[in-house]
């Protein structure tokens, strides 16, 4: 049985036949009822199939319903093109979220080409004015190989239609022009496009990857669409119309249950007037309401001209036609009831989220029975099940969904349509403090081009104490690190003291730091060695139940989740106790890894303790573990202040008797009266938030029990690599596909702004956090918010409330029964409410950066754009607080972005691993140099007898060798190239960089080509034991190191091959004089000769 058979079944119903034969004519309305679950979407899909020439518009009551119907229709209609036209957010004061902007422009473009058969939208989107496709023709651009276009004119056009010019394309609606290379990323593109120009002709057109910036595949045609905001701004009054102006006369408009078109249009119209007036009072430049929206009466009249189907609630409105469709019987995780149900003679389709879930359900349905289950299991997503009655000699049809069977919330997740590129490192800017390996802390004054003899060299200029300046050749940029300390974000700490060129203070600080690092590293190695000696019975390998649990995960694992799962299982299936640190940002899937580890431990006959820092987080984890493990005979208990003393005593007794498998609680679990029958695994969430006494207790347990530590505190990748051999650590840095950055604002406290932000969130069916960290005034603040936004359901939560009252409020907020939660910092961690995507933090200047970062992590956990308003008293913000807030406001990136944005958090992460003792040394030499010294120490102590890395040769040659500004304009990109080049160890890496530069920036000019050739000589020469290469005119002098054993036979043959004459000038250390006799140039010949021998 397939999904088309589901459409066949609804079409066989007499009610469908009557509806099809009496479809509403223009201006007519037919009211329908009796379509529960996803039967409404099934009806729409059947009508789309039976009416191949009609255009269907589904006007949902809001974005959540539209997205649910869109997901359902994508499941039901394989071939029929379906699209969503979402409303903008706000009332003209903000540009739409990139996802919304892209979807709107793409939908307009597809509508203009007649590609859409079913359009889903909302009343508000139908009221909004936009520039229609006929007026877009002069804005869109088609690009093909062989086109003749002037790159500068193309750039000007892109800026006019809303694109941003950047040095490197990292996000949608951006473009970059670098010499003959033109990159652009437009809505409608799966990947950004790179054009290569020869003069004014496009000689190549190819896609490229945002992360690596490397080309991936050629393409014949690329279409560039305008940015949504620009679609509106470019329009003349005559062009600005509602999207309904595009609908053909025979359009069929469908209103699902809950859509009240005219009241919703009027509400939007009135709210627009209110919010636009508030924006004007704040001095914002916003359009008139009439330019942004059609009048509601006019919009309603336009829509009423089409035939309309209204799905109504029979309790509230009389229907013209009733479908006899009913809701299915609740299964409530009862697999025996499900087995009986699917064998009652009614054909049954069960829709599963993924293949693994389908296989798991099939096993459960067939378990303990002789005959295979007659139910048809298929992969697909529907919002809800339903039952069709018998019709036309058929036995009817039952539709079930796996998320309803197992009582799991179905989250409509939509993959991000546009991705952003990651940023690898913090770029140097003029005025930044830097630290030189030999000379210490100075100030970076920029890049300059200088002449040395006849050579042109680019240097980084560093200023030291007394104004002395040091020119560091960029090919030696690896000697320079950006200075960052653990107190970088705290302005109470004075800036670092500059060192004096040639002074002794720097050498002493550097050497003391090296000694301290060596001592710490030896201690870590000793601890690691003792843990290796410890032993415990291995946990059982994966069972069928383990595979069932993992396949039932609603979402596809990210690559990092797969790696983390594998790392944890390897540890547990070994015989030494696990002590693994799992690092990942909020919402990146750490809890799922913990659930899998706990399940494995329980299957091995052992108990699990989950230790969390707050009561709310304990409650959240208890719910998550309970839901994930509900289908298995595992008992999960929670111990926190939400439980009475009697309940806690019962839990303690059952723990000791091994009647409880997994217990989740705060530090109460570390108390002496808590005893386990057989504790096998401790999962610790945010260990750094526990006290010293609790950490000591954990340290004792680590020697005999498996420990998995979870943290959302960013750990620098370099530190992770340095400690890879000393501490078991897994980094989860891949953001979920549907996550979007949080739009962050620092704003004065303003009732109009609060009204606007809360109303915007409620309009899209969402919820709001309002953080007010003063218990004595929190009730008054909640009352004030009720006066500002009367329609909002508002509740208060703080840590001094009675346990059951607080628990009830939290549950109601999670279940969507509360619109605005006014709370203290108790929501800083633990609450997972994907529907809450707006946060206000009152008096944010009184909070630390780490607290603000954790708070902001509560929103932005779905595909919708999230907002975080940091409210301050505009007249009383001290400079230190202002700087902290600016860091948060300016850095909202996902993935790699979160690592670089919050320097404070990164340092805290280092402190958690390294300990407070090392922080003074980090401050002395700077964070980056500290990590480098740590890495060198670890490598030296763990490498053993392995050969050390060869030192590169020193090359001197009187030719221009640098990256010209007209080839690579961005200082950030230039420094990145030089930094990578300085750390390469093989000729292959340098050749790969040469290919990358050609791809990203075009053909290499002679100085850039020479720069890479000199780098090749340094690396290849170093591998051959060469200390120096001096080139003057047509001669070269090569000097070997004292310890080198030259490969003379190979070198002689290589020099002969490139027509060089070699003459020995000194025997020890060996020195050769080379004279070019013909053939290739001296530089090219040297490169070819040395590469042939390496």
Secondary structure, DSSP 4 states (H G I P E B T S, - for coil): --HHHHHHHHHTSHHHHHHHHTPPPTT-EEEEE---TTHHHHHHHHHHHH-TT--EEEEESSHHHHHHHHHHHHHH-SSS-EEE-PPPSSSSSSPPPHHHHHHHHHHHHHHHTT--SEEEEEHHHHHBEEE-GGGTTTT-EEEETT-B--HHHHHHHHHHTT-EE-SS--STTEEEEETTEEEEE-TT-SS-EEEEEETTEEEEEEEE-TTT--EEEE-SEEEE---HHHHHHT--TTTEEEGGGGS-TT-EEEE-TT--HHHHHHHHHHHHHHHHHHHHHTT-----HHHHB--HHHHHHHHHTSEEEEE--TTTS--SEE---BPPPP-TT-HHHHHHHHTSSS-EEEEESSHHHHHHHHHHHHTT-SSPP-PEEEE---S--EEEPPBTTB--EEEEEHHHHTT-PPP-----SS------SPPP-TT-EEEETTTEEEEEEEEEEEEETTEEEEEEEEE-GGG-EEEEEGGGGGGEEE---TTTT-TTSPPPPPPPTT-SHHHHHHHHHHHHHHHHHHHHHHHHHHHHH---PPPPPP-HHHHHHHHT-SSPPPHHHHHHHHHHHHHHHSSSPPEEEEEE-TTSSHHHHHHHHHHHHHHTT-EEEEE-SSHHHHHHHHHHHHHHTTTSS--EEEESTTS-HHHHHHHHHHHHTT--SEEEESGGGGSTT---SSEEEEEEE-GGGS-HHHHHHHHHHHTTSEEEEEE-S---HHHHHHTTTTSEEEEE----TT--PEEEEEEE--HHHHHHHHHHHHHTT-EEEEE---HHHHHHHHHHHHHHSTTS-EEEE-TTS-HHHHHHHHHHHHTT--SEEEE-GGGSSS---TTEEEEEETTGGGS-HHHHHHHHTTS--SSS-EEEEEEE-TT---HHHHHHHHHHHH----THHHHHH-HHHHHHHHHHHH-GGGHHHHHHH-HHHHHHHHHHHHHHHHHTTSPPPPPPPEEEESS--S--TTT---HHHHHHHHHHHHH--SHHHHHHHHHHHHHHH-SPPHHHHHHHHHHHHHHHHHHTTEEEEEEETTEEEEEE-TT----HHHHHHHHHHTTEEEEEEETTTTEEEEEE-SSS-HHHHHHHHHHHH-
